[in-house]
Amino acid sequence: MNKKIIAVIVVLIIVIIGVVVILYNNRDEKTDSINSTNSYIPEGVNVADENETGVSADNMEFNRKPENVTIEILSNTISNTSVEILITDNNVEQYGWGVEFRVQEKVNGEWKDLNYISDDISWTDIAYELNADNQLTQKLDIEKYYGKLNNGIYRIIKPVYDNEYIDIYSNEFEIK
């Protein structure tokens, strides 16, 4: 009788261990399928990835300088509500040029930031590619963010990211 009881206990232990192993494996498969994602990177898009380069995107060194950039106001587009700018970026590794901009006014020989018309301002987070001449033209809707400009001397500021945000300034322009 002892041999039969021992055999039943051994079989029960084996069955219990088998059930535990099966349940554990099923739990891992469910967890993996719920929490896993497949990344999609469109062809031709470079993503700064710590795993590929070994350096985080914030610490990468780029071959670019603000001195290699000009932002020119297109004089035939100046109005008190909008202006067009021509960005020329002659860097080997060019900056990402988004839609964000700021406006400064020259007051008593000093540049002063203009205040937005609202505290609830948002910008589309997009970067535009430059053309074959390393240029990009953008029409800036000044009125949308600042209202109509008064007579005065102004300049545009475009922030770009280069391990930190830096400002690149346009030439000055006048509203008469």
ABEGO torsion letter per residue (X at the ends): XAAAAAAAAAAAAAAAAAAAAAAAAAAAAAAAAAABBBBBBBBGBBBBBAAAAGBBAAABBBBBBAAABBBBBBAAABBAABBBBBBBBABABBBBBBABBBBBBBBGGBBBBBBBABABBBBBBBBBBBBAAGBBBBBBBAAAAAEBBBBEBBBBBBBBBBGBBBBBBBBBBBBX
